[in-house]
Amino acid sequence: MKFCKKYQEYVKGQEKKLPTLGIKKLKKILKKCRGDCQRGRPDANGFLNIQNCPQQCPVCDGTFFPSLLEEMSAVVGCFNERAQKLLDLHLAPGLKKYFFWFKSKLKRNHVALVQEGKDLVTYALINAIALRKILKKYDKVHYSKQGQAFKSQVQSMHIEILQSPWLCELMAFHINLRESEAKTKPRTAPSLFEGCYLQFNDGKPSLCCELFDSVKADIDLTCSICLDTVFDPVSLTCGHIFCYMCACSAASVDIVDGLKAVEHKEKCPLCRETGVHEGAVHLEELNILLSRRCQEYWEQRRETERVERIKQQKEHWEFLCRAFTGV
């Protein structure tokens, strides 16, 4: 079965109508472009001159990329919002959790959480594949690399769904929930999606998910600043993950003020993109997963950071006292 047909069946089978990519409409735009080019025009000798679609094509570029960008923005926005609500529900303490249960109208059990997570991951991945397929089709029609350039642009605008920190959180959420259920019901533990696991290569962890249609998500969990396993991980809007304290140090702020106090001009330590600290996401599920799998390292790192946090808090309050008293 061709992917386009599979995608259309997925869209029709959705219980909740969510934003999707208009693959059929986008393919029609490309088909019209190809048809216009293949018809061509006769030259001075009467021969039919068949041309390739130009790189700056008014037929495609005027409708194809704007439509795709709008649809992709809606898909990523919907995914991030729903994933955040689900994870807030899972991590909420005490009475707050029951309030979220009531508000979201979900069944009060892990099976409902897993099913919601499974639906969200499937939604993210099938749309990521759809984007890859349609851009590949665009480059094939135009004999160009404009599709790949558009993908890079989408990543810089933070609307690449595989770049979303909430996908990383859902993967960690799945592993945490799977392990919790396996302790009590080893034979009936619900599965979110196949091939999702935390692996260690030479002591370096990475979060992997082998997806359908040859797509694989592989998220490195080594902080590029301290070169160790991320502790109290935080994801910047560019998608790069760091230790929270390392990210604060690199952005020249203390942990008391936090990443919200970072100036817009500060850059990501890895990709050097500016303005990526404002929407930083604390990866709570990933933090829980790593604390379970790396217990000895976690205890050592927590003790080290506790000393540093106390030091920074003391310096912060001493500065405020001096500023208040005018000393």
Stockholm file with secondary structure:
# STOCKHOLM 1.0

chainA/1-327         MKFCKKYQEYVKGQEKKLPTLGIKKLKKILKKCRGDCQRGRPDANGFLNIQNCPQQCPVCDGTFFPSLLEEMSAVVGCFNERAQKLLDLHLAPGLKKYFFWFKSKLKRNHVALVQEGKDLVTYALINAIALRKILKKYDKVHYSKQGQAFKSQVQSMHIEILQSPWLCELMAFHINLRESEAKTKPRTAPSLFEGCYLQFNDGKPSLCCELFDSVKADIDLTCSICLDTVFDPVSLTCGHIFCYMCACSAASVDIVDGLKAVEHKEKCPLCRETGVHEGAVHLEELNILLSRRCQEYWEQRRETERVERIKQQKEHWEFLCRAFTGV
#=GR chainA/1-327 SS CCHHHHHHHHHHTCSSCCCCCCHHHHHHHHHHHHHHHHHCEECTTSCEECCCCCSSCHHHHTTHHHHHHHHHHHHHHHHHHHHHHHHHHHHCCHHHHHHHHHHHTCCSSHHHHHHHHHHHHHHHHHHHHHHHHHHHHHHHHHTSSHHHHHHHHHHHTTCCGGGCHHHHHHHHHHHHHHHHHHHHCTTTCCCSSTTEEEEEETTEEEEEEECSTTCEEEEECBCTTTCSBCSSEEECTTSCEEEHHHHHHHTTCCTTTCGGGCCTTCBCTTTCCBSCSTTCEECHHHHHHHHHHSHHHHHHHHHHHHHHHHHHHHHHHHHHHHHHHTC
#=GC SS_cons         CCHHHHHHHHHHTCSSCCCCCCHHHHHHHHHHHHHHHHHCEECTTSCEECCCCCSSCHHHHTTHHHHHHHHHHHHHHHHHHHHHHHHHHHHCCHHHHHHHHHHHTCCSSHHHHHHHHHHHHHHHHHHHHHHHHHHHHHHHHHTSSHHHHHHHHHHHTTCCGGGCHHHHHHHHHHHHHHHHHHHHCTTTCCCSSTTEEEEEETTEEEEEEECSTTCEEEEECBCTTTCSBCSSEEECTTSCEEEHHHHHHHTTCCTTTCGGGCCTTCBCTTTCCBSCSTTCEECHHHHHHHHHHSHHHHHHHHHHHHHHHHHHHHHHHHHHHHHHHTC
//
